[in-house]
Amino acid sequence: MTTALDSPAPSSTTAVTGVPNARGEAAFLRAETYSLTAREIVYALAAHLTYFGDTLAIQVVDPLTAIDAHMRFNGDLTAWTRGRTPADVAAVRARAEQIARDYFGTYFPAIPW
């Protein structure tokens, strides 16, 4: 697995509707077959959390490995939101963002939700 961490450029891209999304945001992580923005990293980690539980500690499952596995074998970054209340989605997303910040450190940008 080859991945590279890009120096993120601050971005607060919003869609026409005013809802922030990953379009136009700088890639934060590049792998051989995909590139992800910081927002997409949070969604990939959130997918792992909802499918497998909170196993994202380096001693259990390395977050980078979880991201890579999700992108290689599933790839759908929003399927985990289906059937969940907005409060549940926000809670899972907040935990995933916390994991990303802990893992990537100060280089992980703030994400406007």
All heavy atoms as an XYZ file, in Angstrom:
862
protein
N       0.845     -1.157      0.000
C       0.000      0.000      0.000
C       0.897      1.228      0.000
O       1.725      1.391      0.869
C      -0.896     -0.036      1.235
C      -1.643      1.228      1.447
S      -2.800      1.189      2.833
C      -1.710      1.085      4.227
N       0.716      2.090     -0.974
C       1.469      3.329     -1.051
C       0.509      4.488     -0.874
O      -0.444      4.622     -1.622
C       2.167      3.460     -2.412
O       3.000      2.327     -2.595
C       2.975      4.723     -2.489
N       0.748      5.314      0.125
C      -0.073      6.489      0.332
C       0.826      7.681      0.589
O       1.961      7.528      1.016
C      -1.028      6.337      1.526
O      -0.249      6.078      2.689
C      -2.021      5.226      1.301
N       0.334      8.843      0.307
C       1.092     10.066      0.552
C       0.178     11.093      1.179
O      -0.971     11.231      0.783
C       1.660     10.605     -0.753
N       0.687     11.796      2.151
C      -0.061     12.847      2.816
C       0.295     14.169      2.168
O       1.458     14.531      2.068
C       0.318     12.857      4.294
C      -0.388     13.823      5.208
C      -1.874     13.496      5.239
C       0.200     13.708      6.596
N      -0.717     14.884      1.693
C      -0.491     16.183      1.073
C      -0.583     17.269      2.124
O      -1.305     17.143      3.098
C      -1.545     16.473      0.005
C      -1.372     15.610     -1.220
O      -0.284     15.025     -1.386
O      -2.317     15.510     -2.005
N       0.124     18.363      1.916
C      -0.050     19.524      2.776
C      -1.380     20.146      2.408
O      -1.566     20.595      1.276
C       1.067     20.536      2.561
O       2.293     19.995      2.950
N      -2.327     20.157      3.331
C      -3.655     20.634      2.969
C      -3.715     22.142      2.854
O      -3.078     22.856      3.606
C      -4.516     20.149      4.132
C      -3.587     20.081      5.282
C      -2.241     19.697      4.697
N      -4.469     22.595      1.871
C      -4.742     24.020      1.738
C      -6.071     24.274      2.427
O      -7.000     23.492      2.278
C      -4.838     24.387      0.260
N      -6.179     25.331      3.214
C      -7.456     25.602      3.858
C      -8.545     25.747      2.813
O      -8.351     26.385      1.789
C      -7.232     26.918      4.594
C      -5.766     27.155      4.586
C      -5.180     26.335      3.490
N      -9.675     25.138      3.080
C     -10.761     25.202      2.120
C     -12.086     25.209      2.850
O     -12.276     24.480      3.802
C     -10.706     24.005      1.182
O     -11.814     24.013      0.319
N     -12.980     26.012      2.401
C     -14.327     26.019      2.958
C     -15.319     26.010      1.812
O     -16.261     26.777      1.766
C     -14.533     27.240      3.847
O     -14.354     28.413      3.090
N     -15.069     25.136      0.864
C     -15.906     25.037     -0.317
C     -17.318     24.649      0.078
O     -17.520     23.742      0.854
C     -15.340     23.978     -1.276
O     -14.019     24.361     -1.600
C     -16.176     23.881     -2.528
N     -18.297     25.344     -0.462
C     -19.684     24.987     -0.224
C     -20.390     24.845     -1.552
O     -20.059     25.495     -2.532
C     -20.414     26.053      0.620
O     -20.318     27.285     -0.040
C     -19.832     26.151      2.012
N     -21.339     23.981     -1.566
C     -22.132     23.791     -2.774
C     -23.062     24.987     -2.940
O     -23.166     25.847     -2.077
C     -22.949     22.504     -2.648
N     -23.760     25.025     -4.028
C     -24.684     26.115     -4.298
C     -25.720     26.230     -3.182
O     -26.178     27.309     -2.848
C     -25.379     25.898     -5.668
C     -26.440     26.936     -5.920
C     -24.337     25.890     -6.766
N     -26.054     25.132     -2.573
C     -27.056     25.125     -1.516
C     -26.522     25.663     -0.202
O     -27.271     25.819      0.749
C     -27.550     23.690     -1.272
O     -26.442     22.898     -0.857
C     -28.191     23.103     -2.495
N     -25.229     25.929     -0.113
C     -24.648     26.407      1.124
C     -24.198     25.291      2.042
O     -23.704     25.535      3.130
N     -24.371     24.044      1.628
C     -23.968     22.899      2.428
C     -22.545     22.517      2.049
O     -22.271     22.275      0.876
C     -24.911     21.698      2.191
C     -24.454     20.486      2.972
C     -26.335     22.077      2.552
N     -21.622     22.487      3.013
C     -20.244     22.125      2.688
C     -20.153     20.715      2.117
O     -20.892     19.825      2.528
C     -19.520     22.206      4.026
C     -20.392     23.024      4.898
C     -21.793     22.794      4.415
N     -19.256     20.520      1.150
C     -19.017     19.187      0.604
C     -17.574     19.092      0.138
O     -16.824     20.048      0.207
C     -20.004     18.853     -0.523
C     -19.836     19.757     -1.724
O     -18.728     20.063     -2.147
N     -20.948     20.197     -2.273
N     -17.189     17.930     -0.320
C     -15.790     17.676     -0.677
C     -15.403     18.211     -2.055
O     -14.227     18.254     -2.374
C     -15.510     16.183     -0.609
N     -16.356     18.602     -2.870
C     -16.011     19.100     -4.202
C     -15.179     20.358     -4.094
O     -15.546     21.308     -3.442
C     -17.267     19.408     -5.006
C     -17.983     18.183     -5.435
C     -19.079     18.530     -6.418
N     -19.923     17.370     -6.568
C     -21.216     17.342     -6.348
N     -21.849     18.443     -6.013
N     -21.899     16.242     -6.485
N     -14.070     20.365     -4.753
C     -13.217     21.536     -4.757
C     -12.248     21.614     -3.592
O     -11.396     22.478     -3.570
N     -12.391     20.734     -2.616
C     -11.451     20.731     -1.502
C     -10.179     20.014     -1.940
O     -10.209     19.110     -2.774
C     -12.061     20.024     -0.284
C     -13.204     20.800      0.312
C     -13.820     20.130      1.525
O     -13.481     18.979      1.847
O     -14.663     20.773      2.144
N      -9.082     20.417     -1.363
C      -7.793     19.838     -1.716
C      -7.690     18.398     -1.224
O      -8.178     18.066     -0.139
C      -6.668     20.669     -1.104
N      -7.057     17.561     -2.027
C      -6.813     16.182     -1.600
C      -5.877     16.204     -0.393
O      -4.893     16.936     -0.366
C      -6.198     15.374     -2.730
N      -6.210     15.426      0.597
C      -5.393     15.341      1.807
C      -4.566     14.067      1.809
O      -3.459     14.036      2.313
C      -6.293     15.392      3.045
C      -5.534     15.371      4.339
C      -4.961     16.537      4.822
C      -5.378     14.207      5.053
C      -4.248     16.532      6.012
C      -4.672     14.187      6.248
C      -4.108     15.358      6.725
N      -5.108     13.016      1.219
C      -4.450     11.717      1.209
C      -4.540     11.132     -0.191
O      -5.609     11.085     -0.778
C      -5.149     10.787      2.208
C      -4.598      9.385      2.355
C      -3.255      9.432      3.087
C      -5.570      8.521      3.133
N      -3.407     10.703     -0.719
C      -3.387     10.095     -2.052
C      -2.853      8.674     -1.934
O      -1.842      8.438     -1.297
C      -2.494     10.887     -2.995
C      -2.969     12.271     -3.272
C      -2.037     12.985     -4.245
N      -2.269     14.411     -4.250
C      -3.219     15.011     -4.952
N      -4.018     14.300     -5.700
N      -3.364     16.318     -4.898
N      -3.556      7.770     -2.575
C      -3.119      6.384     -2.655
C      -2.968      6.049     -4.134
O      -3.202      6.884     -5.002
C      -4.132      5.463     -1.977
N      -2.606      4.834     -4.417
C      -2.371      4.428     -5.801
C      -3.624      4.557     -6.662
O      -3.556      4.965     -7.813
C      -1.873      2.979     -5.821
C      -1.429      2.510     -7.173
C      -0.836      1.114     -7.112
O      -0.152      0.804     -6.119
O      -1.069      0.347     -8.044
N      -4.792      4.230     -6.093
C      -6.004      4.200     -6.906
C      -7.059      5.230     -6.512
O      -8.130      5.257     -7.099
C      -6.648      2.799     -6.843
O      -6.919      2.489     -5.470
C      -5.728      1.751     -7.450
N      -6.787      6.064     -5.526
C      -7.770      7.059     -5.107
C      -7.083      8.211     -4.370
O      -5.966      8.077     -3.891
C      -8.850      6.441     -4.205
C      -8.286      5.797     -2.959
C      -8.062      6.542     -1.798
C      -7.959      4.447     -2.940
C      -7.520      5.964     -0.665
C      -7.422      3.857     -1.813
C      -7.216      4.617     -0.672
O      -6.684      4.040      0.454
N      -7.777      9.328     -4.304
C      -7.369     10.493     -3.510
C      -8.562     10.888     -2.663
O      -9.702     10.835     -3.125
C      -6.988     11.668     -4.403
O      -5.839     11.372     -5.141
N      -8.297     11.307     -1.440
C      -9.376     11.684     -0.539
C      -9.127     13.056      0.070
O      -7.993     13.393      0.423
C      -9.500     10.668      0.611
C      -9.851      9.241      0.246
C      -9.798      8.357      1.482
C     -11.213      9.165     -0.395
N     -10.187     13.825      0.202
C     -10.114     15.076      0.950
C     -10.235     14.731      2.433
O     -10.571     13.597      2.792
C     -11.259     16.019      0.549
O     -12.496     15.445      0.974
C     -11.268     16.310     -0.941
N     -10.007     15.695      3.285
C     -10.157     15.470      4.727
C     -11.595     15.047      5.050
O     -11.825     14.143      5.852
C      -9.785     16.728      5.493
N     -12.556     15.665      4.392
C     -13.966     15.317      4.616
C     -14.236     13.854      4.234
O     -14.907     13.123      4.949
C     -14.851     16.247      3.785
C     -16.330     16.030      3.938
C     -17.123     16.986      3.045
N     -16.662     18.343      3.130
C     -17.019     19.206      4.084
N     -17.859     18.843      5.009
N     -16.542     20.438      4.089
N     -13.686     13.415      3.111
C     -13.884     12.035      2.672
C     -13.190     11.047      3.610
O     -13.682      9.938      3.814
C     -13.386     11.877      1.243
C     -14.257     12.613      0.242
C     -13.639     12.708     -1.140
O     -12.404     12.757     -1.262
O     -14.425     12.747     -2.111
N     -12.074     11.448      4.194
C     -11.400     10.600      5.188
C     -12.319     10.393      6.383
O     -12.465      9.277      6.882
C     -10.057     11.224      5.615
C      -9.046     11.076      4.485
C      -9.540     10.596      6.905
C      -7.765     11.841      4.694
N     -12.964     11.465      6.828
C     -13.896     11.348      7.956
C     -15.039     10.411      7.592
O     -15.427      9.542      8.385
C     -14.417     12.733      8.387
C     -15.563     12.606      9.385
C     -13.288     13.558      8.977
N     -15.570     10.535      6.383
C     -16.651      9.639      5.963
C     -16.186      8.178      5.881
O     -16.921      7.267      6.259
C     -17.240     10.079      4.622
C     -18.247     11.197      4.761
C     -18.082     12.374      4.062
C     -19.357     11.075      5.585
C     -19.006     13.409      4.180
C     -20.274     12.090      5.710
C     -20.105     13.252      5.013
O     -21.014     14.271      5.133
N     -14.992      7.933      5.412
C     -14.484      6.555      5.346
C     -14.305      5.985      6.760
O     -14.650      4.823      7.015
C     -13.164      6.509      4.583
N     -13.778      6.787      7.671
C     -13.631      6.330      9.054
C     -15.001      6.121      9.703
O     -15.193      5.163     10.468
C     -12.802      7.331      9.861
C     -11.321      7.407      9.503
C     -10.664      8.580     10.205
C     -10.621      6.101      9.840
N     -15.954      6.986      9.398
C     -17.312      6.839      9.928
C     -17.943      5.543      9.417
O     -18.629      4.841     10.175
C     -18.161      8.038      9.538
N     -17.701      5.215      8.153
C     -18.220      3.957      7.617
C     -17.653      2.781      8.401
O     -18.385      1.854      8.775
C     -17.880      3.834      6.133
N     -16.368      2.808      8.678
C     -15.758      1.735      9.466
C     -16.402      1.654     10.852
O     -16.712      0.563     11.324
C     -14.249      1.946      9.598
C     -13.597      0.897     10.433
N     -13.134     -0.276      9.899
C     -13.362      0.832     11.763
C     -12.632     -1.022     10.868
N     -12.763     -0.361     12.016
N     -16.602      2.800     11.479
C     -17.210      2.819     12.815
C     -18.598      2.179     12.813
O     -18.937      1.421     13.723
C     -17.308      4.253     13.335
C     -16.010      4.936     13.739
C     -16.257      6.414     14.015
C     -15.409      4.255     14.953
N     -19.387      2.487     11.805
C     -20.749      1.956     11.785
C     -20.807      0.486     11.393
O     -21.685     -0.231     11.835
C     -21.652      2.774     10.847
O     -21.113      2.751      9.532
C     -21.800      4.194     11.342
N     -19.864      0.030     10.579
C     -19.872     -1.372     10.168
C     -19.201     -2.282     11.193
O     -19.631     -3.411     11.402
C     -19.170     -1.553      8.820
C     -19.863     -0.877      7.651
C     -19.125     -0.214      6.695
C     -21.237     -0.900      7.504
C     -19.744      0.416      5.621
C     -21.864     -0.268      6.450
C     -21.108      0.375      5.501
O     -21.730      0.997      4.443
N     -18.138     -1.813     11.850
C     -17.327     -2.683     12.700
C     -17.220     -2.237     14.153
O     -16.586     -2.903     14.954
C     -15.908     -2.800     12.125
C     -15.891     -3.317     10.720
C     -15.582     -2.477      9.674
C     -16.207     -4.639     10.448
C     -15.580     -2.945      8.367
C     -16.211     -5.112      9.147
C     -15.899     -4.267      8.101
N     -17.772     -1.093     14.499
C     -17.656     -0.572     15.850
C     -16.387      0.257     15.999
O     -15.615      0.427     15.066
N     -16.187      0.759     17.193
C     -15.061      1.662     17.445
C     -13.794      0.856     17.727
O     -13.334      0.752     18.860
C     -15.388      2.604     18.599
C     -14.490      3.816     18.625
O     -13.477      3.843     17.899
O     -14.797      4.752     19.377
N     -13.233      0.286     16.671
C     -12.009     -0.516     16.779
C     -10.785      0.246     16.275
O      -9.729     -0.343     16.091
C     -12.139     -1.810     15.958
O     -12.353     -1.464     14.594
C     -13.279     -2.677     16.453
N     -10.955      1.549     16.052
C      -9.900      2.327     15.401
C      -8.855      2.849     16.379
O      -8.622      4.034     16.501
C     -10.506      3.476     14.600
C     -11.321      3.021     13.406
C     -12.069      4.173     12.788
C     -10.418      2.366     12.382
N      -8.237      1.960     17.042
C      -7.068      2.294     17.840
C      -5.906      1.591     17.155
O      -6.080      0.529     16.574
C      -7.221      1.804     19.273
N      -4.743      2.172     17.203
C      -3.616      1.582     16.477
C      -3.354      0.156     16.949
O      -2.940     -0.695     16.187
C      -2.377      2.482     16.579
C      -2.661      3.763     15.809
C      -1.132      1.796     16.052
C      -1.586      4.795     15.842
N      -3.678     -0.141     18.199
C      -3.474     -1.500     18.700
C      -4.484     -2.483     18.100
O      -4.238     -3.675     18.071
C      -3.602     -1.548     20.233
C      -2.603     -0.709     20.963
C      -3.016      0.758     21.094
O      -4.092      1.161     20.678
N      -2.136      1.565     21.634
N      -5.637     -2.006     17.634
C      -6.664     -2.893     17.093
C      -6.682     -2.790     15.570
O      -6.309     -3.712     14.874
C      -8.050     -2.567     17.686
C      -9.105     -3.523     17.149
C      -8.013     -2.636     19.205
N      -7.143     -1.659     15.046
C      -7.168     -1.419     13.601
C      -6.565     -0.040     13.358
O      -7.044      0.958     13.894
C      -8.598     -1.464     13.030
C      -8.609     -1.113     11.551
C      -9.231     -2.822     13.256
N      -5.540     -0.002     12.566
C      -4.911      1.270     12.209
C      -5.887      2.065     11.340
O      -6.431      1.528     10.369
C      -3.616      0.983     11.443
C      -2.900      2.253     11.054
O      -2.272      2.856     11.944
O      -2.972      2.621      9.867
N      -6.140      3.342     11.662
C      -7.083      4.129     10.862
C      -6.738      4.195      9.376
O      -7.630      4.142      8.533
C      -7.016      5.517     11.508
C      -6.674      5.225     12.927
C      -5.707      4.067     12.857
N      -5.470      4.274      9.033
C      -5.091      4.313      7.625
C      -5.435      2.995      6.929
O      -5.897      2.983      5.787
C      -3.603      4.634      7.473
C      -3.111      4.931      6.069
C      -3.882      6.093      5.449
C      -1.635      5.232      6.093
N      -5.260      1.895      7.621
C      -5.636      0.590      7.077
C      -7.142      0.505      6.888
O      -7.622     -0.020      5.876
C      -5.142     -0.538      7.998
O      -3.731     -0.427      8.135
C      -5.502     -1.905      7.460
N      -7.905      1.032      7.837
C      -9.366      1.028      7.725
C      -9.824      1.862      6.540
O     -10.721      1.455      5.796
C      -9.987      1.549      9.020
N      -9.206      3.026      6.357
C      -9.548      3.884      5.215
C      -9.256      3.157      3.911
O     -10.084      3.107      3.006
C      -8.771      5.215      5.282
C      -9.244      6.056      6.462
C      -8.903      5.991      3.969
C      -8.329      7.221      6.785
N      -8.067      2.578      3.811
C      -7.673      1.887      2.590
C      -8.585      0.696      2.307
O      -9.023      0.504      1.167
C      -6.217      1.439      2.679
C      -5.712      0.901      1.357
O      -5.710      1.666      0.367
O      -5.344     -0.288      1.303
N      -8.897     -0.077      3.323
C      -9.787     -1.239      3.133
C     -11.167     -0.786      2.669
O     -11.749     -1.382      1.761
C      -9.889     -2.039      4.428
N     -11.674      0.272      3.273
C     -12.996      0.751      2.864
C     -12.987      1.211      1.408
O     -13.899      0.900      0.646
C     -13.476      1.884      3.775
C     -14.855      2.328      3.429
N     -15.961      1.590      3.761
C     -15.303      3.398      2.734
C     -17.036      2.200      3.289
N     -16.653      3.295      2.657
N     -11.963      1.936      1.016
C     -11.913      2.437     -0.352
C     -11.700      1.310     -1.360
O     -12.239      1.353     -2.460
C     -10.810      3.485     -0.490
C     -11.095      4.760      0.286
S     -12.717      5.479     -0.030
C     -12.573      5.886     -1.757
N     -10.940      0.308     -1.011
C     -10.682     -0.798     -1.950
C     -11.858     -1.754     -2.080
O     -12.127     -2.271     -3.161
C      -9.450     -1.579     -1.520
C      -8.161     -0.838     -1.743
C      -6.990     -1.650     -1.217
N      -5.776     -0.879     -1.238
C      -4.862     -0.977     -2.202
N      -5.043     -1.809     -3.199
N      -3.777     -0.230     -2.148
N     -12.561     -2.015     -0.971
C     -13.576     -3.071     -0.981
C     -15.008     -2.562     -0.951
O     -15.935     -3.317     -1.222
C     -13.339     -4.044      0.174
C     -11.998     -4.694      0.085
C     -11.014     -4.402      1.021
C     -11.688     -5.572     -0.941
C      -9.755     -4.993      0.941
C     -10.435     -6.159     -1.037
C      -9.466     -5.867     -0.088
N     -15.224     -1.305     -0.612
C     -16.573     -0.760     -0.587
C     -16.614      0.519     -1.409
O     -17.274      0.571     -2.428
C     -17.024     -0.499      0.853
C     -18.458     -0.044      0.940
O     -18.999      0.579      0.038
N     -19.101     -0.342      2.049
N     -15.945      1.548     -0.950
C     -15.845      2.787     -1.711
C     -17.004      3.747     -1.549
O     -16.884      4.917     -1.874
N     -18.148      3.287     -1.062
C     -19.296      4.167     -0.874
C     -19.115      4.914      0.445
O     -19.156      4.324      1.518
C     -20.590      3.363     -0.860
C     -21.826      4.241     -0.867
O     -21.734      5.425     -0.485
O     -22.895      3.739     -1.253
N     -18.913      6.214      0.359
C     -18.607      6.999      1.555
C     -19.835      7.447      2.327
O     -19.704      7.928      3.449
C     -17.773      8.226      1.163
C     -16.380      7.913      0.615
C     -15.707      9.179      0.117
C     -15.538      7.241      1.677
N     -21.016      7.285      1.769
C     -22.206      7.773      2.466
C     -23.254      6.701      2.757
O     -24.276      7.007      3.361
C     -22.871      8.906      1.671
O     -23.226      8.420      0.375
C     -21.957     10.117      1.553
N     -23.043      5.471      2.361
C     -24.032      4.417      2.604
C     -24.333      4.258      4.092
O     -25.462      3.946      4.473
C     -23.552      3.089      2.016
N     -23.352      4.493      4.926
C     -23.550      4.330      6.370
C     -24.559      5.318      6.947
O     -25.099      5.098      8.027
C     -22.212      4.461      7.107
C     -21.600      5.822      7.024
C     -20.754      6.283      6.059
C     -21.804      6.907      7.926
N     -20.417      7.586      6.302
C     -21.051      7.995      7.448
C     -22.541      7.079      9.085
C     -21.022      9.221      8.091
C     -22.516      8.303      9.728
C     -21.753      9.354      9.229
N     -24.856      6.398      6.242
C     -25.794      7.399      6.756
C     -27.250      6.994      6.568
O     -28.126      7.513      7.256
C     -25.584      8.762      6.074
O     -25.860      8.637      4.677
C     -24.169      9.272      6.286
N     -27.515      6.056      5.669
C     -28.893      5.662      5.368
C     -29.555      5.028      6.591
O     -28.987      4.149      7.226
C     -28.927      4.679      4.204
C     -28.555      5.332      2.907
C     -28.681      4.390      1.724
N     -27.824      4.877      0.661
C     -26.791      4.221      0.148
N     -26.497      3.021      0.575
N     -26.073      4.761     -0.798
N     -30.737      5.489      6.880
C     -31.500      4.934      7.994
C     -31.089      5.472      9.355
O     -31.603      5.020     10.373
N     -30.188      6.413      9.402
C     -29.752      7.003     10.673
C     -30.324      8.405     10.808
O     -30.480      9.118      9.823
C     -28.235      7.050     10.748
C     -27.605      5.693     10.918
C     -26.107      5.813     11.227
N     -25.568      4.584     11.748
C     -25.365      3.473     11.041
N     -25.681      3.441      9.771
N     -24.867      2.397     11.605
N     -30.600      8.780     12.032
C     -31.109     10.128     12.284
C     -29.972     11.126     12.079
O     -28.796     10.760     12.183
C     -31.639     10.257     13.718
O     -30.539     10.120     14.623
C     -32.709      9.223     14.009
N     -30.302     12.376     11.818
C     -29.250     13.391     11.697
C     -28.372     13.475     12.945
O     -27.162     13.695     12.837
C     -30.032     14.693     11.473
C     -31.296     14.240     10.808
C     -31.625     12.925     11.460
N     -28.945     13.276     14.114
C     -28.156     13.310     15.352
C     -27.171     12.143     15.399
O     -26.020     12.315     15.819
C     -29.075     13.280     16.567
N     -27.615     10.958     14.967
C     -26.712      9.796     14.933
C     -25.584     10.008     13.933
O     -24.428      9.683     14.203
C     -27.480      8.519     14.578
C     -28.371      8.025     15.699
O     -28.174      8.459     16.856
O     -29.271      7.211     15.412
N     -25.918     10.533     12.759
C     -24.903     10.813     11.732
C     -23.886     11.801     12.273
O     -22.670     11.615     12.125
C     -25.554     11.335     10.432
C     -24.498     11.865      9.466
C     -26.379     10.234      9.778
N     -24.357     12.858     12.932
C     -23.455     13.868     13.482
C     -22.554     13.273     14.559
O     -21.359     13.595     14.627
C     -24.249     15.038     14.043
N     -23.085     12.384     15.389
C     -22.284     11.765     16.453
C     -21.198     10.864     15.873
O     -20.043     10.913     16.311
C     -23.187     10.975     17.394
N     -21.549     10.057     14.888
C     -20.567      9.170     14.260
C     -19.508      9.996     13.536
O     -18.309      9.721     13.633
C     -21.250      8.178     13.285
C     -20.221      7.394     12.495
C     -22.165      7.235     14.047
N     -19.954     11.004     12.828
C     -19.026     11.868     12.102
C     -18.072     12.591     13.057
O     -16.873     12.700     12.775
C     -19.836     12.872     11.282
C     -19.085     13.489     10.155
C     -19.978     14.348      9.314
N     -20.628     15.363     10.121
C     -21.783     15.928      9.825
N     -22.431     15.589      8.744
N     -22.302     16.849     10.608
N     -18.574     13.031     14.206
C     -17.722     13.699     15.199
C     -16.667     12.741     15.743
O     -15.497     13.119     15.898
C     -18.574     14.251     16.336
N     -17.052     11.493     16.006
C     -16.080     10.505     16.493
C     -15.047     10.209     15.409
O     -13.845     10.102     15.688
C     -16.787      9.222     16.930
C     -15.864      8.116     17.335
C     -15.041      8.458     18.575
N     -14.140      7.362     18.872
C     -12.848      7.509     19.135
N     -12.301      8.704     19.197
N     -12.096      6.466     19.371
N     -15.486     10.077     14.166
C     -14.561      9.811     13.062
C     -13.585     10.970     12.875
O     -12.392     10.756     12.641
C     -15.342      9.556     11.774
N     -14.071     12.197     13.010
C     -13.192     13.347     12.870
C     -12.172     13.395     14.010
O     -11.007     13.726     13.802
C     -13.999     14.646     12.825
C     -13.154     15.847     12.494
C     -13.971     17.102     12.225
O     -15.213     17.056     12.267
O     -13.342     18.138     11.971
N     -12.607     13.032     15.208
C     -11.683     12.974     16.351
C     -10.584     11.942     16.094
O      -9.410     12.191     16.363
C     -12.448     12.635     17.621
C     -11.566     12.510     18.838
C     -12.339     12.022     20.054
O     -13.438     11.488     19.950
N     -11.751     12.207     21.216
N     -10.952     10.800     15.568
C      -9.971      9.758     15.244
C      -8.989     10.275     14.196
O      -7.776     10.079     14.314
C     -10.681      8.475     14.759
C     -11.421      7.826     15.927
C      -9.688      7.496     14.129
C     -12.407      6.757     15.514
N      -9.492     10.942     13.173
C      -8.629     11.491     12.112
C      -7.658     12.518     12.684
O      -6.469     12.508     12.350
C      -9.478     12.107     11.004
N      -8.150     13.395     13.545
C      -7.265     14.399     14.155
C      -6.195     13.753     15.026
O      -5.042     14.175     15.012
C      -8.064     15.383     14.990
C      -8.873     16.309     14.161
C      -9.377     17.490     14.960
N     -10.276     18.251     14.133
C      -9.921     18.934     13.072
N      -8.685     18.957     12.691
N     -10.797     19.585     12.353
N      -6.588     12.740     15.788
C      -5.623     12.040     16.632
C      -4.573     11.329     15.784
O      -3.400     11.295     16.127
C      -6.319     11.014     17.538
C      -7.153     11.667     18.628
O      -6.995     12.883     18.873
O      -7.984     10.951     19.228
N      -5.005     10.767     14.672
C      -4.104      9.987     13.822
C      -3.180     10.876     12.989
O      -1.976     10.663     12.943
C      -4.903      9.055     12.913
C      -4.030      8.100     12.139
C      -3.520      6.962     12.741
C      -3.697      8.348     10.814
C      -2.701      6.084     12.050
C      -2.887      7.476     10.113
C      -2.393      6.348     10.731
O      -1.575      5.488     10.041
N      -3.748     11.867     12.307
C      -2.971     12.705     11.395
C      -2.339     13.913     12.082
O      -1.464     14.555     11.525
C      -3.831     13.175     10.219
C      -4.231     12.059      9.304
C      -5.535     11.600      9.287
C      -3.311     11.462      8.459
C      -5.917     10.571      8.436
C      -3.679     10.428      7.604
C      -4.989      9.980      7.605
N      -2.793     14.249     13.267
C      -2.201     15.336     14.030
C      -2.625     16.708     13.543
O      -3.684     16.892     12.936
N      -1.773     17.674     13.784
C      -2.108     19.074     13.515
C      -2.266     19.390     12.033
O      -2.790     20.445     11.695
C      -1.037     20.009     14.102
O       0.235     19.662     13.532
C      -0.961     19.889     15.612
N      -1.831     18.496     11.160
C      -1.973     18.745      9.719
C      -3.404     18.517      9.233
O      -3.748     18.929      8.134
C      -1.021     17.859      8.916
C       0.411     18.230      9.132
C       1.242     17.427      9.892
C       0.928     19.399      8.595
C       2.555     17.770     10.101
C       2.245     19.755      8.795
C       3.061     18.941      9.550
O       4.360     19.279      9.756
N      -4.228     17.844     10.038
C      -5.592     17.571      9.606
C      -6.412     18.855      9.711
O      -6.531     19.439     10.771
C      -6.223     16.459     10.447
C      -7.412     15.851      9.800
C      -7.251     14.926      8.773
C      -8.686     16.192     10.187
C      -8.346     14.361      8.153
C      -9.797     15.629      9.570
C      -9.626     14.714      8.549
N      -6.985     19.310      8.587
C      -7.667     20.613      8.590
C      -9.023     20.576      9.290
O      -9.657     19.513      9.400
C      -7.852     20.901      7.101
C      -7.922     19.558      6.472
C      -7.005     18.681      7.281
N      -9.472     21.725      9.717
C     -10.829     21.853     10.254
C     -11.799     21.691      9.100
O     -11.565     22.176      7.997
C     -11.003     23.212     10.905
N     -12.892     20.992      9.350
C     -13.861     20.715      8.302
C     -15.153     21.451      8.625
O     -15.757     21.199      9.669
C     -14.147     19.207      8.181
C     -12.854     18.459      7.908
C     -15.176     18.936      7.110
C     -12.970     16.973      8.024
N     -15.574     22.357      7.775
C     -16.876     23.024      8.010
C     -18.010     22.079      7.645
O     -18.099     21.622      6.516
C     -16.832     24.242      7.081
C     -15.881     23.849      5.995
C     -14.901     22.880      6.610
N     -18.820     21.732      8.589
C     -19.941     20.818      8.314
C     -21.183     21.630      8.095
O     -22.164     21.402      7.711
C     -20.145     19.832      9.454
C     -18.980     18.914      9.608
C     -18.029     18.975     10.576
C     -18.612     17.811      8.759
N     -17.097     17.975     10.389
C     -17.439     17.244      9.289
C     -19.159     17.255      7.632
C     -16.813     16.150      8.714
C     -18.532     16.165      7.055
C     -17.373     15.622      7.598
